[in-house]
Amino acid sequence: MTAPTAAPARVLLADDHALVRSGLRLILDAEPDLTVVAEAANGFDAVQRLGEVPVDLAILDIAMPRMTGIQAAREIARDHPEVRILMLSMYDNEQYFFESLKAGASGYVLKSVADRDLLEACRATMRGEPFLYPGAMTSLIRDWLQRAREGSAPPENVLTPREEEILKLVAEGHSSREIAATLVISAKTVDRHRANILAKLGLRDRLALTRYAIRAGLVEP
């Protein structure tokens, strides 16, 4: 008797470019073991979709409006630990890579080679195995050696998820009133959060906040 065929892994695809989502969906849906069941144009919508559709694997673009893929990955890892996470980026950036791993992602795929690596990455992630592109392995080894020499551990996040959300919007050039409308809070609350962020990070102005947000992978350089 023929063994029953396993159901395909259900995939959530989040990218703010519709053409990119369409191309990636064609790649994934052509495989019998993978099927895209939901799409999202930003990290916030991706998190919301997980409450509506059963998903096994979330593929998140790192640089998205409203909420980055890294921020979304943190929320997904916390609220939906059964969902595997794979990050997608056009940047071969060590900071993005390490932040992705800290956020709970199992793998990191460069968009430039997504047609070659994406399927392998999805399958490795679904098997519970990490997927790292060759440059990422070099970064991991270098970071491990550096921390071993210094005898130090990587610093924990100093900002709360809400503060990171506001920092991202500030760095993108939004006013306190615009941020308040987006997050459905008061402008005074936004200003209070911004003051707390500046104090925690030891920074003085919007320009310094923007530079920090770029280094932290919250906005694109």
N, C-alpha and C positions, 0 to 999 in steps of 0.2 A: 504494500500500500504506500502511496506517495505521501511524504510528510507534508503537513499543512504549511503553506507559505506564510512567513511572518508579515504582519501588517507594516506598511511603509512608515518610516519615521515622519511625524508631523512637524513641519517647519514653519516658524514665524520669520519673515524677512523684513528687516527694518533698514531703510535707506531713504534719505530725503530727495534722491533723484529718481523719478519714475522710470526713466530709460534704463538706469542701472538695475532697478528692481526687476524690470521686465526681462532684461538679459539674463540675470541670475536665475530668475524663475524658469526660464527655458532650459537652462542647464540642469536645474534640480528636478523639474517635473519630467524630464526625459529618462530619469532613473527609476527602476521599479521599487527601490527601497527608500525613496525619498519623495515627499509630496508637500508642496507649499499650501498651507491651510489658512494663512493670514499674512497681511502686509501692513506696514506702518511707515509713515513718512518722518517720524521723529521718535525719540526715546520715550517721551511721555505716552504717546499713542501705543507704542509697543507694550509698555507695562499694562495699559488699559486692556489691550487686546487679549492678554494672557488671562484676564478674568472672564473672558467671553468664549474663548475657543481652546479646546485641549491642545497643548503643544508639547512636543518632546525636545525640540531644539530651537533655540533663538539665535539667529544670525543678525548681529547688530553692527551697523556702520559706526565708527567712532565719532566722526564729526557730523552731528545732526543738530538742528535748532531745537529750542525749548528744553530739551534734556539730551545730553550726549549719550552715546552708546555705553560709555563707562559708567555714567550715573545710572542708566537704566539697568545695566548688568548688576550693580550693587543691589538695587531694589528687587530684581528678579531672583538673585541668589538668596536674598533674605526671605522673600514672600513665596517663592515657588522653587524650593531647593531641588525638586525633581526635574526641573528643566535644565538641560545642558546649554551652555552658552559658547558661541563662537564669535570672535570679533573680526571685523572687516575694515581695512584701512588702506588709503592710498599712500600712507606715510610709513617708511621704514624708520620708525622713531623709537628709541629705547624707552623714553618716558611713557609713551602711549602703551608700549608693550608691557612694561612692568605694572603700570596702573591697571591694565586689562586683567593681568593675572591676579592682582590683589583684589580686584572687583569680583572675581569668581569665574572668569572665562577659562575654558579648557584649551583654547587655541587662538591663533592670530594669523589671519590670511591677508596678504597684500592684494589689493585690487588688480594690480598690474599683471598678476599671474593667477587670478581667480579661476580662469578657464582651465588651468592646469592643476591647481591645488585644492579648489573648493570641495570637490567631491571626496577626495581623500581625507580632508580635514573633517568633513561632516561625519564620515564613517568612523574615523578614529575617535571623535568626540562622543559618538553614540556608543562606542565600545568602552567608554570610560578612560580613554587614553589621551594624552596631550598631543596637540599638533603644533609644531613650531617650525617656521621656515628657517633655512640655514643661518641667516644673519642673526636670528633671535637666539640660536644656540650659542653663538659667539658672545652675544650680550649677556646671556645668563652666566656663562663661565667667567667672563670678565668681572661681572658684578659680584659673583660668589668669591672670587679670588681677592677682590678689593676689600669686601667686608671681612673676609678671613684675616687679611693683613691688619685691618683696623680693629678687629674684635668687636664690631658693632653690628646692630640689627637695623633694618630699614625703619625710618620713622613712621609712626601711625598717622592717620589723617587727623589734622587739628581742627578742621571745619566740619560742622554738621552737614547732612545732606541738603537741608534747606539753605544753609549759608553757601554751599557750593552752587546751588541752583541760582541764587541771587548774584553770586560772583560771576557766573557765566553770562547772565543777562547784562550786568554792568559792563563787563568786558566787551560785549557785543554792541555797546553804545546806547542801550536803552535808558531812558530817564526813570526816576523813581516812580513817577505816575504811570508810565508804561509797564514797569515791572509789577506794580501793585495791581494793575488791571489784568495782567497775564496770570498772576498767581492768586488773584481774588483775595488780596489782603490790603491793608491801608498803606498809604505812602509813608506814614510815620513808622510803621512796622518795617518797611523796606529800609528806611534811613537808619533805624536802630540796628538792623542786621548788618548793614554796611559798616556802621561804626564798630560793631563787634568784630567783623572780618578784618578791618584795618588794624584793630588792636591786637588780635590774635596773631596776625602775620607780621606785625611790626612795620606796616606800610603807611604811606601818607596820602596818596591820591589815586585817582582813577587810572592814570598811566601805569603806576606801579602795580595796581590790581590787574590790569590787562596783561602786563608782562608775566605776572605770577600765573594767571589763568592759562596763558600759552604754554608755560613750562609744565604745568600740571595736566595738560592735555584736555582742558575744558573747552578751548576754542582753537580754531586753526590759526597758525602764524600768518 
